Amino acid sequence: MKLPRSVAGWTIAVFGVLALVMGALGLLWPDALLRLLGLDVPATRSAGDHTGTFLLASSMASFNMGVYYLLATVTEWRSFYRFTVVFRLVTFTVFSIAVLADIAPDRFFGVAAWEGLGALATAVGLRLDARRSAPAGTDARPDDADPLPSVGHAGEGPGTAGAAPADAVR
C-alpha cells in the first residue's frame, strides 16, 4: 500500500486503520470490544437479546469503513476527505447527545471525542495541504484528484473518439 501524500491523507489513513482494527476486534472478540466501549458484558444473554447480532453488523460496517478510508487515502480522494469532516462532526454530536441523555455510558464519550478530534484533524490537514499547494499570493484550492479518470466527449482531444460522456460513466 502506498503511504499518504498529504497531511489530510494521513488523518484519513489513521482513522481507516483504526476502524479496520476495531471492526476486526468486534468480529473476532466481541466481548473485548464491548468492554473497550464501556458497555456491560453479562455472563449470559436472555432470549431475544440481539446484542451479538447488532455487534456483528456494526463490526462488519466498521471493518468495511476502514477499507473505504484506506482506499480514499491511496487515491488521495480529497472530496471524500471533506465529506468525512462533516459527517464525523455529525457523529460526534449524536454520540455526545447519547451520553448526555444517559442513552450511552459516560465512557462512550471517548468514541464521540475520537470522531470530533478526527474531523478537526482532517479539516486542519486539508487547510494545511491547501496552503502548501497554493501558488504564492493566491487563494487557490488544490485539485480534487478524482480517482475516476475523466472521459471526454467524442472528438475532444486525441484518442477520445467514441468516448462516453463522463456523467454516463459515473
Secondary structure as GFF3:
##gff-version 3
##sequence-region A 1 170
A	DSSP	alpha_helix	7	28	.	.	.	ID=ss1
A	DSSP	alpha_helix	30	36	.	.	.	ID=ss2
A	DSSP	alpha_helix	51	75	.	.	.	ID=ss3
A	DSSP	alpha_helix	78	100	.	.	.	ID=ss4
A	DSSP	three_ten_helix	106	108	.	.	.	ID=ss5
A	DSSP	alpha_helix	109	133	.	.	.	ID=ss6
A	DSSP	alpha_helix	166	169	.	.	.	ID=ss7
###
